[in-house]
Each structure stands twice: as structure tokens, then as C-alpha cells.
Amino acid sequence: MLTQALSRLPGLGPRSARRAVLHLLKKRETALKPLLAALGAVDDRLATCSLCGNIDTSDPCGICTDPRRDARSLCVVEEVADLWALDRSRLFPGKFHVLGGRLSALEGVRPEDLTIDALVRRLSEGGIDEVVLAMNATLEGQTTAHYVAERIEGYPVRVTQLAHGLPVGGELDYLDEGTLAQALRARRPLA
């Protein structure tokens, strides 16, 4: 039963789940009991931020209530995992907005299934100068970015998008044509 539950988690298949269960059973005091306590605490304390959509132990979340954050810059992401990745980099000083997915005709995800209306409400309250669209470089991500840009074009904000192209450490012969094309289109002066 535990093996089946663990194997449904992303990145864990049946064999990895069996190894994890065996480890937990061998290390009951040092691994299993702390894990159970942490899972119980998460279940009791987990909340979705009513302002940005982040998952935290408080509502509003720690990012939204942090006075050191630049409230004039708002980074729009598809999922909470994207927010956490950007926040972990410590490179974006502003606040976030989680859409809760991306537009996808194949998956049946429509604009009303995302938190685009909540984003528009945040912009209508004023105080935001820049919206950074940080969608994934997929067809659905870029479609979502264009749709969001159209929805917010009437607001007095600068709309920017993350750069796309060559990854640091990437070798040209391993890159696909789309990545190479984007890198060539977005080229800039060296000095």
C-alpha cells in the first residue's frame, strides 16, 4: 500500500518506491517517524496564498508579506514549482502571481481555468510598474504568455518576458532548431 502510494509521486516508479519503503522500514526512528511527523504538519498547516497562489504555511504567504520585496514588479508563472525555482535563484526581487497552469486545447485548459482574472484585478489596484511573463518555452507556455499580454495591454505596465535561447554550458550540436532559431533572433552586441 505504501509502495503504491509512493510510486504515484513524480519521479518515483515502482522500483524506486520499493527501495524507499525498505529504507523507511530499516530506519524507522531516524527516517520514518520524522517523515510521518512532517507529513502530518504539512497537512494541517499548508495553505494557498489568496494573493499570489503560492503554497505556504500562511495566507498571505511569506513572499507577499516580505517588506523587502519590490511590490512594483510582478513575475507571472505557470505553476508553484516555477515560483519556487525563480525564488530559489534570488535574482527576482519582486512579487509573484501563479496562474495555476497554462492554456492547452488538448488538455481542455481554458483562460477561465487559470487565475488570469485575479491577475487583472491585481493590476487594476495599481502600484505595479512591470509584469514579467515567465512562462515555459513550450507552445502552450508561449500561447499563455501572448494571451496574458493581450489581456493586460490596457494597463500602464511594462510587459517583459524571460529571454530564450542557448543554455549556459550548452553545446550547439546538441540543441534543437527552435532553440537555435530563438538564440539567433535574440542575439545582442558582445560589448
Summary of the structure (lengths in Angstrom):
residues: 191
radius of gyration: 20.4
end to end distance: 59.7
largest distance: 60.1
contacts: 482
relative contact order: 0.08
helix: 46%
strand: 15%
